[in-house]
Amino acid sequence: MSAVLAFPLYWMLLTAFRPASLIHRTPPSFWPEQLTLDNFRRAMETPTFWSNVRASCVVGAGTVTISLFIGVLAAFALARFSFAGRKALILTVLCVQMVPLAGLVIPIYLLLSDVGLTDSLTGVILTYLVFTLPFTVWLLRGFLVAIPAELEEAAMVDGCTRLGAFRRVTLPLLAPGLAATSIYALVQAWNEYVLAYVLLSSNDKQTLSIWLVSFQTSFGTDYGGLMAGATLTALPVVVFFLIVQRRIASGLVTGSVKG
């Protein structure tokens, strides 16, 4: 099963490093033979590559940072305080996840057009928050419920304020949850295509997921450049995942505790 799941990734890397003469060879070879970096060089020399990298980094970093900041505060309120409408709010958070993306494209575009945020990275970030925040709040609430409230109470007895207890006691224990939710938000923002394609019209503001389409033209598809571009696009997310993978593994177990 692992080999079946890993084969598309292997084929992408193999095609990215192959010269064009071997990519279209029949029958295809499943083993690396002659390798080249020309596909990567051609991909990185496209006119808008670096501006699209910058746009993807801004959108990804903005979505992750804002969703974690707001998500932590909202999840803490849902996990620690009792207030009118609490259960209804939790149910609403879950229901938002069930709304299909395709049904919201036109309303979102019209709304952003009215406030002048179309063709804007800010508009894209705000749009992505609509889809990442509900899951972020729900997941972080599970982690916070698993952290005993008595730890915060003990810190406040020792002289900490509510905010100080949260910062010194709860936040370090919440690190696995922050790692898990940050990788989720980053993957969603980094790989999303439909909304970015609709909202961004300037070539220099488009994200890498849209940039990949430039390898498909009326003359055919540049498979070598496309696979090299896909490899470059996936690399930042893979590196980020490798950095936080231990936190994610322990965090998913901790956050699964019902509360």
C-alpha positions, 0 to 999 in steps of 0.5 A: 500500500505504501508503494502504491501511494508513493509511486505518484511522488516517485514518478513526479520526481523522476520526470522532473529530473529527466530530459524531454527525450526520455519523458516521452519514450515508449515504453516508459522506463521506471528507473532513473537513467540520464538525469538533468537539471534543465527542467528546474532551470527552465521552471525557475527562469519563467518571468513570474516565478519569484513573484509567485513564490513571494505571493504564495509565501505571503498568503501562506504565512498570513493565513497560518499566523492569523488563523492560529492567533484567532483560533487559539483565543476562540478555542480557549474561550470555548474550552474554558468558559461557559456562556450563552450560545456556547453549544450553538457556536460549536455547532456552527463551527462544524456546520461551516466545514460542510459548506461546499467551496464551489457554492461560495466562489461567486458570493465571495467574489462579489463581496470582495469586489464591493470592498475593493479586495479583488486581485489582492493578497489581503482578500485571498488571505481573508477568504482562506481564513473563512475555511481554515478558522473553523477547523483550527478552532475545533481542533485546538479546542480538543487540545485545550480540553485535554489540558487540565484547567487546574494547572492554570488555577495553580499558576494564578494562585501563585500570582499569575494573571489569567493571561500570564497563566495561559502564556506560561502554562497552557501555551507551551502544552498547546505546542503540539496542537499549534503544530498540527493546525499550522500544517493544516492551514499551510497546506490549505492555503498553499495548495488551493487553486479555485479561489486564487484563480478567481480572485487574482488576475495580475500575473505577479500576484498569482500563487504557485498553484496557478503558476503551474498551469503556465506549463500547459499551452495550446502547443502541448504540455511541458511535462518536464517543466511541470513536474519540476515546478510541482516539485519546487511548489511542494518543497516548502510544505514538505520542509515545514512538515519535517520540522514539526512532524514530531509535534504533529504525531504527539499532538494528534493523539493528545487532541483526540481526547473528548471533552 
